[in-house]
Amino acid sequence: MTALKKNRRLGEILVDKGVTTPDQIDIALTEQKKCKEHLGRILVRLGFATEAIIRDVIGGVIGQESVDLNRAVADSEAVSMIPKDMARRLRVLPINFDSSRGQLTVAMVDIFNVVALDQLSAHVAGVAEVIPVLAGEVEIEKAIDQFYGFELSVDGILNEIETGEIDYQSLDAESDEYSQPVVRLVNALLSDAVKRGASDIHFEPEEGFLRFRYRIDGVLRQIRSLHKNYWSAIAVRLKVMAALDIAETRAPQDGRISLSLSGRQVDFRVSTLPTVYGENIVLRVLDRQKGIVPLDKLDLQEEDRTTLKVMVARPEGIILVTGPTGSGKTTTLYSILSYLNTESVNIMTLEDPVEYPMTMIRQTSANETSRLDFASGIRSMMRQDPDIILVGEIRDDDTATMALRAAMTGHQVFSTLHTNSALGAIPRLLDIGVKPDILAGNIIGVIAQRLIRKLCEHCKEVYQLGDVERNLLNLKVTDRQQNIYRPRGCKLCENQGYKGRIALMEVLRFDSDMDELVARRGTPKELMRMALSKGFRPLADAGAARVRDGSTSLDEVSRVVDLTSRLKHT
């Protein structure tokens, strides 16, 4: 196929998508005969289309991921791996280095340029595998000037700030913001947090210094401390990025930041709170790549996954997910919705706020500014012909009543509830005013979950258990050959002894016997006895099983689950 025919095909696609008109394509093709440039570049130069649109259209046609470099944050480790003259010559930009996988993500104008890929691969041979992603040519040239023209490491930026003065006026400047070291410092901290798998970033001012902490695998870890002189500039920059009022320092504020990090879109939910020593700012990392996990890819034990699939197969009723904040409830719910998401069903959600956008699902934010609460939101959604409804949280009688009414009228409803256990959901719903005869027959099941840290596979070590520990794990004297592990710490897990997290679940499925007990207000002991007879496995048992199979340690399970109840049965 000739280049002209290829470009004619690209032009037809752009016309079909309404990006350009046939006349504009003809003009661009005529111009191309004179200068032999790429059709996309000519269309941008003539003002007929933007580079971002051309990039996305080409990416969609060839089925290749594209990246918007205008919102990209530099990765100093990746940039240091490719020299500037090589990046400019090959029209490429290193945007992320994943050391655990040995992969270097590189933005390219032409991802099928074999010569460029060969040269890049040869340059990083033995260190990394090159992963190409599509980007616009002008974006790459601009980003090369920014990423290579300034210091990008946190230590280097701090040194730059110490030797110069901060221009506060330029912190919100759109043009040439990379010349301002505080802009690069905030970007470097956010990029570092995402690369290390943090779920939250804490900026905490003390009397004489500023503390940075990341929450990694559910545990806060101090990253570094800075002099308090840095804080006012960092706070202003974060507020500018989150579109908050930089003059307001005495009232809490909430906002959102969206950036391109490591070649993908990452959102941050920003919360500010005045404290004695200044504003405390916490960012919740909303990484879409990690937030929406296929149900079969969730690290669940097989019996839990099977029970879960049986529960979601019921066409109407309500499924509740319980657990404390940060226990993975949202991830579980989104995984279930992703599993059920097909063209044949209408899925609607009401969340506070919407954390991860999902295709084909109608998502609505319930908040005070929109004057839409959960109860009135469910009422409105019922008129939108839904098949499946997700309600962010059941907080009061009105929300609970409306959610159960939706379940009673032939809808599948999912929601969260704050209780310590699956069985604890029943007294909690009764406490907020739901009648037992309404609960009976309408609850499909309740999932209670916690997240526990996984032992690092590279450094975990076997140790001898004491009598109490054997009791907790139901190990007999004859089970001496059973290996139980504890953390040690190595370079690969940053000397933590743990790397990654897994879910502990207790899945309580309701049937006619359980419904009958609920209807006549059975005691917690009766409910537990009935559940156990149906094969229910409490969180403590699930945790003990994870210790026995070597996934985690006894100390880690004890941190999040009460294991003392197991002592009574041994």
Residue pairs with C-beta under 8 A, 6 or more apart in sequence:
4 29
7 29
7 32
7 39
8 25
8 29
10 39
10 40
10 57
10 58
10 61
11 20
11 25
11 28
11 29
11 39
12 25
13 57
13 61
14 20
14 25
14 43
14 49
14 54
14 57
15 21
15 22
15 25
17 57
19 49
19 53
19 54
19 57
20 28
20 43
20 48
20 49
24 43
24 46
24 48
27 46
27 48
28 39
28 42
28 43
28 46
28 48
29 39
31 37
31 42
31 46
32 39
32 42
35 42
37 45
38 137
40 49
40 51
40 54
40 55
40 58
41 137
43 49
43 54
44 50
44 51
44 54
44 138
51 136
51 137
51 138
51 139
52 68
52 70
52 136
52 139
54 136
55 66
55 68
55 134
55 135
55 136
55 139
56 66
58 64
58 66
58 134
59 65
59 66
59 134
62 111
62 134
64 111
64 133
64 134
65 133
65 134
65 263
66 133
66 134
66 135
67 95
67 107
67 133
67 134
67 135
67 260
67 263
67 264
68 135
68 139
68 260
69 93
69 95
69 107
69 135
69 136
69 139
69 140
69 142
69 143
69 260
70 139
71 258
71 259
71 260
72 95
72 107
72 143
72 259
72 260
72 261
72 263
73 187
73 188
73 190
73 191
73 259
73 260
73 261
74 95
74 146
74 147
74 152
74 184
74 187
74 188
74 191
75 94
75 95
75 96
75 97
75 152
75 191
75 195
75 262
76 152
76 153
76 188
77 97
77 99
78 94
78 95
78 96
78 97
78 104
78 105
79 94
79 147
79 148
79 152
81 94
81 97
81 104
81 123
81 124
81 127
81 128
82 92
82 94
82 106
82 120
82 123
82 124
84 144
84 148
86 92
86 119
86 123
87 93
87 94
87 144
87 148
88 141
88 144
90 108
90 113
90 116
90 119
90 120
91 108
91 109
91 110
91 116
91 137
91 140
91 141
92 106
92 107
92 108
92 109
92 116
92 120
92 140
93 106
93 107
93 135
93 140
93 143
93 144
93 147
94 104
94 105
94 106
94 107
95 105
95 106
95 107
95 133
95 262
95 263
96 104
96 105
96 195
96 261
96 262
96 263
97 103
97 104
97 105
97 128
98 104
98 105
98 195
98 262
100 492
102 127
102 128
102 129
103 128
103 129
103 131
104 120
104 124
104 127
104 128
104 129
104 130
104 131
105 131
105 132
105 133
105 262
105 263
106 120
106 130
106 131
106 132
106 133
107 132
107 133
107 134
107 135
107 139
107 140
107 143
107 263
108 116
108 132
108 133
108 134
108 135
108 140
109 134
109 135
109 136
109 137
109 140
110 116
111 132
111 133
111 134
117 130
117 132
120 130
121 129
121 130
124 130
133 263
146 178
149 178
150 178
150 179
150 181
150 184
151 157
151 159
151 160
151 181
151 184
152 184
152 188
153 188
154 185
154 188
154 189
154 192
154 224
157 181
157 184
157 185
157 188
158 185
158 226
158 230
160 181
161 181
161 182
161 185
161 230
164 181
166 180
166 181
166 182
166 233
167 180
168 232
168 233
168 236
170 177
170 179
170 180
171 180
171 182
171 183
171 233
171 236
171 237
171 240
172 236
172 240
172 246
173 180
177 183
178 184
182 230
182 233
182 234
182 237
183 237
185 230
185 234
186 234
186 237
186 238
186 241
187 259
189 201
189 212
190 201
190 257
190 259
190 261
190 268
190 283
191 261
191 262
192 223
193 201
193 214
193 283
193 285
194 261
194 262
194 266
194 285
194 287
195 262
196 214
196 216
197 216
197 217
197 500
198 214
198 215
198 216
198 285
199 215
199 216
199 218
199 284
199 285
199 326
200 214
200 215
200 282
200 283
200 284
200 285
201 212
201 213
201 214
201 215
201 268
201 282
201 283
201 285
202 211
202 212
202 213
202 214
202 215
202 220
202 280
202 281
202 282
203 210
203 211
203 212
203 231
203 234
203 235
203 238
203 280
203 281
203 282
203 283
204 210
204 211
204 212
204 213
204 280
205 211
205 228
205 231
205 275
205 277
205 278
205 279
205 280
206 228
206 277
207 228
207 277
208 227
208 228
209 225
209 226
209 227
209 228
210 225
210 226
210 227
210 228
210 230
210 231
210 234
211 222
211 225
212 222
212 223
212 224
212 225
212 226
213 220
213 221
213 222
213 223
214 220
214 221
214 223
215 221
215 326
217 453
217 496
217 498
217 499
217 500
217 501
218 326
218 451
218 452
218 453
218 501
219 453
221 496
228 277
228 278
231 278
235 272
235 278
235 279
235 281
236 246
238 257
238 270
238 281
238 283
239 245
239 246
239 253
239 255
239 272
240 246
241 257
241 270
242 255
242 256
242 257
242 268
242 270
243 255
243 256
244 253
244 255
244 270
244 272
245 253
249 274
249 278
249 279
250 274
251 274
252 271
252 272
252 273
252 274
253 270
253 271
253 272
254 269
254 270
254 271
254 272
255 269
255 270
256 267
256 268
256 269
256 270
257 267
257 268
257 270
257 283
258 265
258 266
258 267
258 268
259 265
259 266
259 267
259 268
260 266
264 287
264 288
264 289
265 288
266 285
266 286
266 287
266 288
267 286
267 288
267 355
268 283
268 284
268 285
268 286
269 283
269 284
269 286
269 353
269 355
270 281
270 282
270 283
271 281
271 282
271 283
271 284
272 279
272 280
272 281
273 279
273 280
273 281
273 282
274 280
286 355
286 356
288 356
288 357
291 330
291 331
291 334
291 355
291 356
292 331
292 334
292 335
292 338
292 356
292 358
293 331
293 334
293 335
293 338
294 335
294 338
294 339
295 305
295 308
295 309
295 335
295 336
295 338
295 339
296 305
298 305
298 331
298 332
298 335
298 503
299 502
299 503
300 308
300 503
300 505
301 505
301 542
301 545
303 537
304 505
304 507
304 542
307 445
307 507
307 509
308 336
308 447
308 507
310 509
311 319
311 444
311 445
311 507
311 509
312 319
312 336
312 339
312 340
312 412
314 412
314 444
315 410
315 412
316 407
316 408
316 409
316 410
316 411
316 412
317 407
317 412
317 413
317 442
317 443
317 444
318 403
318 404
318 406
318 407
318 413
318 414
318 415
318 442
318 443
318 444
319 336
319 412
319 413
319 414
319 415
319 443
319 444
319 445
319 446
319 447
320 394
320 414
320 415
320 416
320 417
320 425
320 443
320 445
320 446
320 447
321 329
321 332
321 333
321 414
321 415
321 416
321 417
321 446
321 447
321 448
321 449
322 329
322 416
322 417
322 418
322 419
322 420
322 421
322 422
322 424
322 425
322 446
322 447
322 448
322 449
323 329
323 416
323 448
323 449
323 450
324 418
324 450
326 451
327 449
327 450
327 451
328 449
328 451
328 501
328 503
329 416
329 449
330 355
330 356
330 416
332 447
332 449
332 503
333 390
333 414
333 416
334 356
334 358
336 414
337 347
337 349
337 358
337 361
337 388
337 390
337 414
338 358
340 347
340 388
340 412
341 347
341 358
341 359
341 360
341 361
343 360
345 387
345 388
346 362
346 384
346 385
346 386
346 387
346 388
347 360
347 361
347 362
347 386
347 387
347 388
347 389
347 390
348 361
348 362
348 363
348 364
348 381
348 384
348 386
348 388
348 389
348 390
349 361
349 362
349 363
349 364
349 389
349 390
349 391
349 392
350 364
350 366
350 372
350 374
350 377
350 378
350 381
350 389
350 390
350 391
350 392
351 363
351 364
351 365
351 366
351 390
351 392
352 365
352 366
352 367
352 374
352 392
352 393
353 365
353 367
354 363
354 364
354 365
357 363
362 384
362 386
364 372
364 377
364 381
365 372
366 372
366 373
366 374
366 377
366 392
372 380
373 398
373 399
374 391
374 392
374 393
374 394
374 395
374 398
374 399
374 402
375 396
375 398
375 399
375 401
375 402
377 391
378 389
378 391
378 399
378 402
378 403
378 406
379 402
381 389
381 406
382 406
382 409
382 411
386 411
387 411
387 412
388 411
388 412
388 413
388 414
389 403
389 406
389 411
389 412
389 413
389 414
390 413
390 414
390 415
391 399
391 403
391 413
391 414
391 415
392 415
392 416
393 399
393 415
393 416
393 417
393 418
394 400
394 403
394 415
394 416
394 417
394 429
394 432
396 432
397 432
397 433
397 434
400 429
400 432
400 433
400 434
401 433
401 434
403 413
403 415
404 413
404 434
404 438
404 439
404 442
406 413
407 413
407 442
408 438
408 442
412 444
417 425
417 428
417 429
417 446
418 428
419 425
419 428
419 448
420 448
421 448
421 506
421 538
421 539
422 446
422 447
422 448
422 506
422 507
422 508
422 536
423 446
423 508
423 524
423 527
423 528
423 531
424 448
425 446
425 448
426 439
426 518
426 527
427 524
429 439
430 436
430 439
430 521
436 518
436 519
436 520
436 521
437 519
439 518
439 519
440 515
440 516
440 518
440 519
441 515
443 510
443 515
443 518
444 509
444 510
445 507
445 508
445 509
445 510
446 507
446 508
446 510
447 505
447 506
447 507
447 508
448 505
448 506
448 508
448 539
449 503
449 504
449 505
449 506
449 539
450 503
450 504
450 539
450 560
450 561
451 501
451 502
451 503
451 504
451 560
452 501
452 502
452 504
452 543
452 546
452 552
452 556
452 557
452 559
452 560
452 561
453 498
453 499
453 500
453 501
453 552
453 556
454 498
454 499
454 500
454 501
454 502
454 551
454 552
455 485
455 486
455 487
455 497
455 498
455 499
455 550
455 551
455 552
455 553
455 556
456 487
456 488
456 489
456 490
456 492
456 493
456 496
456 497
456 498
456 499
457 499
458 490
458 492
458 493
459 487
459 488
459 489
459 490
459 492
459 493
459 497
460 485
460 486
460 487
460 488
460 497
460 550
460 553
461 485
461 486
461 488
462 483
462 484
462 485
463 484
463 485
463 486
465 473
465 475
465 484
465 554
468 567
469 484
469 554
470 476
470 479
471 566
471 567
471 570
472 544
472 554
472 563
472 566
472 567
473 484
473 544
473 547
473 548
473 554
474 544
474 566
474 570
475 482
475 548
482 548
483 550
484 547
484 548
484 550
484 554
485 550
485 553
486 497
486 553
486 554
486 555
487 496
487 497
487 498
487 553
487 556
488 497
489 495
489 496
489 497
492 499
493 499
497 553
498 552
498 556
502 546
502 551
502 552
504 539
504 542
504 543
504 546
504 557
504 560
504 561
505 539
505 542
506 536
506 537
506 538
506 539
506 542
507 536
507 537
508 514
508 531
508 536
509 534
510 518
511 534
513 530
513 534
514 527
514 530
514 531
514 534
517 526
517 527
517 530
518 527
522 530
538 565
539 561
540 561
540 562
540 563
540 565
540 566
541 566
543 552
543 557
543 560
543 561
543 563
544 557
544 563
544 566
546 552
546 557
547 553
547 554
547 557
554 563
557 563
